[in-house]
Amino acid sequence: MRARRLIFIGLLGIAVVAISGTVMAARRVGSEQDSGVFRGPHLTLAPVSAGLKEPTFVAWPPDGSGRAFVLERGGLVRIAGPDGQLQPTPFLDLHNRLAWCHRRRLPQP
């Protein structure tokens, strides 16, 4: 009976340590995700612009301006300045030239 009690106490202790470690890790990840930053072992992601709707592609022109051309899923091409501020009007609107095809938008012929 004493051996069972010791085994039970040991397993309970292991469970408490595992749960507290998981809670601490979740709090750390949650606080970083709330700030918009994701940290991994070899990669850190941080938002550079706000106000985009489902961005799918980004490209930087080789002119040294620091601008970024961002394609949104709906077909809008937006320009973000070097500070991440979006221009008020879209650079290009392709939504009339796109058609839905299996969750992707493909150019219409």
C-alpha positions in Angstrom: 0.0 0.0 0.0 2.9 2.4 0.8 4.5 1.7 -2.6 1.2 2.6 -4.4 1.0 5.8 -2.4 4.5 6.8 -3.4 3.9 6.0 -7.0 0.7 8.1 -6.9 2.5 11.0 -5.3 5.3 10.8 -7.9 2.9 10.7 -10.8 0.9 13.6 -9.3 4.1 15.6 -9.0 5.1 14.9 -12.6 1.7 16.0 -13.8 1.8 19.2 -11.8 5.3 20.1 -13.3 4.1 19.3 -16.8 0.9 21.3 -16.5 2.7 24.4 -15.0 5.3 24.3 -17.7 2.6 24.2 -20.4 0.8 27.1 -18.8 3.9 29.2 -18.6 4.8 28.4 -22.2 1.2 29.3 -23.3 1.3 32.6 -21.4 4.6 33.5 -23.1 3.4 32.6 -26.6 0.0 34.3 -26.0 1.6 37.6 -24.9 3.9 37.6 -28.0 1.0 36.8 -30.3 -1.0 39.6 -28.7 1.7 42.0 -29.7 1.7 40.6 -33.3 5.2 39.1 -32.9 5.8 35.4 -33.4 9.2 34.0 -32.2 10.4 30.6 -33.2 13.7 28.9 -32.6 15.2 30.2 -35.9 12.7 32.8 -37.1 11.0 35.9 -35.8 8.0 37.3 -37.6 6.6 40.8 -36.9 3.9 42.8 -38.7 5.2 45.6 -40.9 1.9 47.1 -42.1 -1.7 47.1 -40.8 -5.0 47.4 -42.6 -4.4 44.7 -45.2 -7.1 42.2 -46.0 -5.7 38.7 -46.7 -2.3 39.6 -48.2 -1.0 36.8 -50.4 2.1 38.2 -52.0 4.6 41.0 -51.4 7.3 42.4 -53.7 9.9 45.2 -53.3 10.9 47.1 -56.4 14.7 47.4 -56.9 14.7 51.2 -56.8 15.8 51.5 -53.2 12.7 53.4 -52.1 11.8 50.8 -49.5 8.2 50.6 -50.8 6.4 47.3 -50.9 3.7 46.2 -53.3 1.3 43.9 -51.5 -1.3 41.8 -53.4 -4.5 41.1 -51.4 -6.6 38.0 -52.1 -9.5 40.2 -53.5 -7.3 41.4 -56.3 -6.1 44.8 -54.9 -2.4 45.7 -55.2 -1.6 48.1 -52.3 1.6 50.1 -51.8 3.1 50.3 -48.3 5.8 52.9 -47.6 9.1 52.1 -45.9 7.4 52.9 -42.6 4.6 50.4 -43.3 2.0 53.1 -43.9 -0.5 52.0 -46.7 -1.3 54.5 -49.4 -5.0 55.5 -49.2 -5.9 54.3 -52.7 -4.9 51.0 -54.2 -2.2 51.0 -56.8 -4.0 48.5 -59.0 -7.5 46.9 -58.8 -7.7 43.4 -60.5 -10.9 42.2 -58.9 -12.9 42.4 -62.1 -10.3 40.3 -64.0 -10.3 37.4 -61.5 -12.6 34.4 -61.2 -12.9 31.9 -58.3 -11.6 28.5 -59.0 -11.2 26.0 -56.2 -10.4 28.6 -53.5 -7.9 30.4 -55.7 -8.5 33.3 -58.0 -7.3 32.7 -61.6 -7.1 35.2 -64.4 -10.1 35.1 -66.7 -9.3 34.5 -70.4 
